[in-house]
Amino acid sequence: MTLFVEVDGTPAAGLQEKLGNVVREETKLRAAIVFVGVGELANDGKVIEDSRSYE
């Protein structure tokens, strides 16, 4: 999975790794984190929700 993250300026050192760890902890999936500038992501109105239940 690839997660695109909008950032204003240069992201903090270690942010890419921290986000990757959080995504893995919450979704049980590994993600490649890609930083893009503000406004570069399409505002297409699509929302992806993970509604799986682990109970």
Phi and psi in radians as a Rosetta constraint file:
Dihedral C 1 N 2 CA 2 C 2 CIRCULARHARMONIC -2.083 0.35
Dihedral N 2 CA 2 C 2 N 3 CIRCULARHARMONIC 2.259 0.35
Dihedral C 2 N 3 CA 3 C 3 CIRCULARHARMONIC -1.925 0.35
Dihedral N 3 CA 3 C 3 N 4 CIRCULARHARMONIC 2.059 0.35
Dihedral C 3 N 4 CA 4 C 4 CIRCULARHARMONIC -1.623 0.35
Dihedral N 4 CA 4 C 4 N 5 CIRCULARHARMONIC 2.261 0.35
Dihedral C 4 N 5 CA 5 C 5 CIRCULARHARMONIC -2.154 0.35
Dihedral N 5 CA 5 C 5 N 6 CIRCULARHARMONIC 2.165 0.35
Dihedral C 5 N 6 CA 6 C 6 CIRCULARHARMONIC -1.368 0.35
Dihedral N 6 CA 6 C 6 N 7 CIRCULARHARMONIC 2.284 0.35
Dihedral C 6 N 7 CA 7 C 7 CIRCULARHARMONIC -2.288 0.35
Dihedral N 7 CA 7 C 7 N 8 CIRCULARHARMONIC 2.542 0.35
Dihedral C 7 N 8 CA 8 C 8 CIRCULARHARMONIC -1.722 0.35
Dihedral N 8 CA 8 C 8 N 9 CIRCULARHARMONIC 1.756 0.35
Dihedral C 8 N 9 CA 9 C 9 CIRCULARHARMONIC 1.650 0.35
Dihedral N 9 CA 9 C 9 N 10 CIRCULARHARMONIC -2.686 0.35
Dihedral C 9 N 10 CA 10 C 10 CIRCULARHARMONIC -1.562 0.35
Dihedral N 10 CA 10 C 10 N 11 CIRCULARHARMONIC 2.221 0.35
Dihedral C 10 N 11 CA 11 C 11 CIRCULARHARMONIC -1.169 0.35
Dihedral N 11 CA 11 C 11 N 12 CIRCULARHARMONIC 2.649 0.35
Dihedral C 11 N 12 CA 12 C 12 CIRCULARHARMONIC -1.082 0.35
Dihedral N 12 CA 12 C 12 N 13 CIRCULARHARMONIC 2.600 0.35
Dihedral C 12 N 13 CA 13 C 13 CIRCULARHARMONIC -1.031 0.35
Dihedral N 13 CA 13 C 13 N 14 CIRCULARHARMONIC 2.299 0.35
Dihedral C 13 N 14 CA 14 C 14 CIRCULARHARMONIC 1.504 0.35
Dihedral N 14 CA 14 C 14 N 15 CIRCULARHARMONIC -0.089 0.35
Dihedral C 14 N 15 CA 15 C 15 CIRCULARHARMONIC -1.123 0.35
Dihedral N 15 CA 15 C 15 N 16 CIRCULARHARMONIC -0.691 0.35
Dihedral C 15 N 16 CA 16 C 16 CIRCULARHARMONIC -1.050 0.35
Dihedral N 16 CA 16 C 16 N 17 CIRCULARHARMONIC -0.791 0.35
Dihedral C 16 N 17 CA 17 C 17 CIRCULARHARMONIC -1.162 0.35
Dihedral N 17 CA 17 C 17 N 18 CIRCULARHARMONIC -0.745 0.35
Dihedral C 17 N 18 CA 18 C 18 CIRCULARHARMONIC -1.094 0.35
Dihedral N 18 CA 18 C 18 N 19 CIRCULARHARMONIC -0.760 0.35
Dihedral C 18 N 19 CA 19 C 19 CIRCULARHARMONIC -1.111 0.35
Dihedral N 19 CA 19 C 19 N 20 CIRCULARHARMONIC -0.733 0.35
Dihedral C 19 N 20 CA 20 C 20 CIRCULARHARMONIC -1.031 0.35
Dihedral N 20 CA 20 C 20 N 21 CIRCULARHARMONIC -0.715 0.35
Dihedral C 20 N 21 CA 21 C 21 CIRCULARHARMONIC -1.148 0.35
Dihedral N 21 CA 21 C 21 N 22 CIRCULARHARMONIC -0.732 0.35
Dihedral C 21 N 22 CA 22 C 22 CIRCULARHARMONIC -1.139 0.35
Dihedral N 22 CA 22 C 22 N 23 CIRCULARHARMONIC -0.764 0.35
Dihedral C 22 N 23 CA 23 C 23 CIRCULARHARMONIC -1.043 0.35
Dihedral N 23 CA 23 C 23 N 24 CIRCULARHARMONIC -0.774 0.35
Dihedral C 23 N 24 CA 24 C 24 CIRCULARHARMONIC -1.117 0.35
Dihedral N 24 CA 24 C 24 N 25 CIRCULARHARMONIC -0.727 0.35
Dihedral C 24 N 25 CA 25 C 25 CIRCULARHARMONIC -1.136 0.35
Dihedral N 25 CA 25 C 25 N 26 CIRCULARHARMONIC -0.719 0.35
Dihedral C 25 N 26 CA 26 C 26 CIRCULARHARMONIC -1.422 0.35
Dihedral N 26 CA 26 C 26 N 27 CIRCULARHARMONIC -0.632 0.35
Dihedral C 26 N 27 CA 27 C 27 CIRCULARHARMONIC -1.894 0.35
Dihedral N 27 CA 27 C 27 N 28 CIRCULARHARMONIC -0.201 0.35
Dihedral C 27 N 28 CA 28 C 28 CIRCULARHARMONIC 1.151 0.35
Dihedral N 28 CA 28 C 28 N 29 CIRCULARHARMONIC 0.354 0.35
Dihedral C 28 N 29 CA 29 C 29 CIRCULARHARMONIC -2.129 0.35
Dihedral N 29 CA 29 C 29 N 30 CIRCULARHARMONIC 2.550 0.35
Dihedral C 29 N 30 CA 30 C 30 CIRCULARHARMONIC -1.496 0.35
Dihedral N 30 CA 30 C 30 N 31 CIRCULARHARMONIC 2.471 0.35
Dihedral C 30 N 31 CA 31 C 31 CIRCULARHARMONIC -2.296 0.35
Dihedral N 31 CA 31 C 31 N 32 CIRCULARHARMONIC 2.432 0.35
Dihedral C 31 N 32 CA 32 C 32 CIRCULARHARMONIC -1.506 0.35
Dihedral N 32 CA 32 C 32 N 33 CIRCULARHARMONIC 2.204 0.35
Dihedral C 32 N 33 CA 33 C 33 CIRCULARHARMONIC -1.703 0.35
Dihedral N 33 CA 33 C 33 N 34 CIRCULARHARMONIC 2.178 0.35
Dihedral C 33 N 34 CA 34 C 34 CIRCULARHARMONIC -2.131 0.35
Dihedral N 34 CA 34 C 34 N 35 CIRCULARHARMONIC 2.131 0.35
Dihedral C 34 N 35 CA 35 C 35 CIRCULARHARMONIC -1.552 0.35
Dihedral N 35 CA 35 C 35 N 36 CIRCULARHARMONIC 2.363 0.35
Dihedral C 35 N 36 CA 36 C 36 CIRCULARHARMONIC -2.291 0.35
Dihedral N 36 CA 36 C 36 N 37 CIRCULARHARMONIC 2.827 0.35
Dihedral C 36 N 37 CA 37 C 37 CIRCULARHARMONIC -1.260 0.35
Dihedral N 37 CA 37 C 37 N 38 CIRCULARHARMONIC 2.807 0.35
Dihedral C 37 N 38 CA 38 C 38 CIRCULARHARMONIC -1.063 0.35
Dihedral N 38 CA 38 C 38 N 39 CIRCULARHARMONIC 2.293 0.35
Dihedral C 38 N 39 CA 39 C 39 CIRCULARHARMONIC 1.555 0.35
Dihedral N 39 CA 39 C 39 N 40 CIRCULARHARMONIC -0.069 0.35
Dihedral C 39 N 40 CA 40 C 40 CIRCULARHARMONIC -1.401 0.35
Dihedral N 40 CA 40 C 40 N 41 CIRCULARHARMONIC -0.365 0.35
Dihedral C 40 N 41 CA 41 C 41 CIRCULARHARMONIC -1.493 0.35
Dihedral N 41 CA 41 C 41 N 42 CIRCULARHARMONIC 2.473 0.35
Dihedral C 41 N 42 CA 42 C 42 CIRCULARHARMONIC -1.166 0.35
Dihedral N 42 CA 42 C 42 N 43 CIRCULARHARMONIC 2.418 0.35
Dihedral C 42 N 43 CA 43 C 43 CIRCULARHARMONIC -1.754 0.35
Dihedral N 43 CA 43 C 43 N 44 CIRCULARHARMONIC 1.245 0.35
Dihedral C 43 N 44 CA 44 C 44 CIRCULARHARMONIC -1.606 0.35
Dihedral N 44 CA 44 C 44 N 45 CIRCULARHARMONIC 0.037 0.35
Dihedral C 44 N 45 CA 45 C 45 CIRCULARHARMONIC 1.377 0.35
Dihedral N 45 CA 45 C 45 N 46 CIRCULARHARMONIC -0.012 0.35
Dihedral C 45 N 46 CA 46 C 46 CIRCULARHARMONIC -1.418 0.35
Dihedral N 46 CA 46 C 46 N 47 CIRCULARHARMONIC 2.248 0.35
Dihedral C 46 N 47 CA 47 C 47 CIRCULARHARMONIC -2.082 0.35
Dihedral N 47 CA 47 C 47 N 48 CIRCULARHARMONIC 2.277 0.35
Dihedral C 47 N 48 CA 48 C 48 CIRCULARHARMONIC -1.858 0.35
Dihedral N 48 CA 48 C 48 N 49 CIRCULARHARMONIC 2.148 0.35
Dihedral C 48 N 49 CA 49 C 49 CIRCULARHARMONIC -2.055 0.35
Dihedral N 49 CA 49 C 49 N 50 CIRCULARHARMONIC 2.279 0.35
Dihedral C 49 N 50 CA 50 C 50 CIRCULARHARMONIC -1.592 0.35
Dihedral N 50 CA 50 C 50 N 51 CIRCULARHARMONIC 1.815 0.35
Dihedral C 50 N 51 CA 51 C 51 CIRCULARHARMONIC -1.824 0.35
Dihedral N 51 CA 51 C 51 N 52 CIRCULARHARMONIC 0.343 0.35
Dihedral C 51 N 52 CA 52 C 52 CIRCULARHARMONIC -1.155 0.35
Dihedral N 52 CA 52 C 52 N 53 CIRCULARHARMONIC 2.646 0.35
Dihedral C 52 N 53 CA 53 C 53 CIRCULARHARMONIC -2.020 0.35
Dihedral N 53 CA 53 C 53 N 54 CIRCULARHARMONIC 2.293 0.35
Dihedral C 53 N 54 CA 54 C 54 CIRCULARHARMONIC -1.823 0.35
Dihedral N 54 CA 54 C 54 N 55 CIRCULARHARMONIC 0.340 0.35
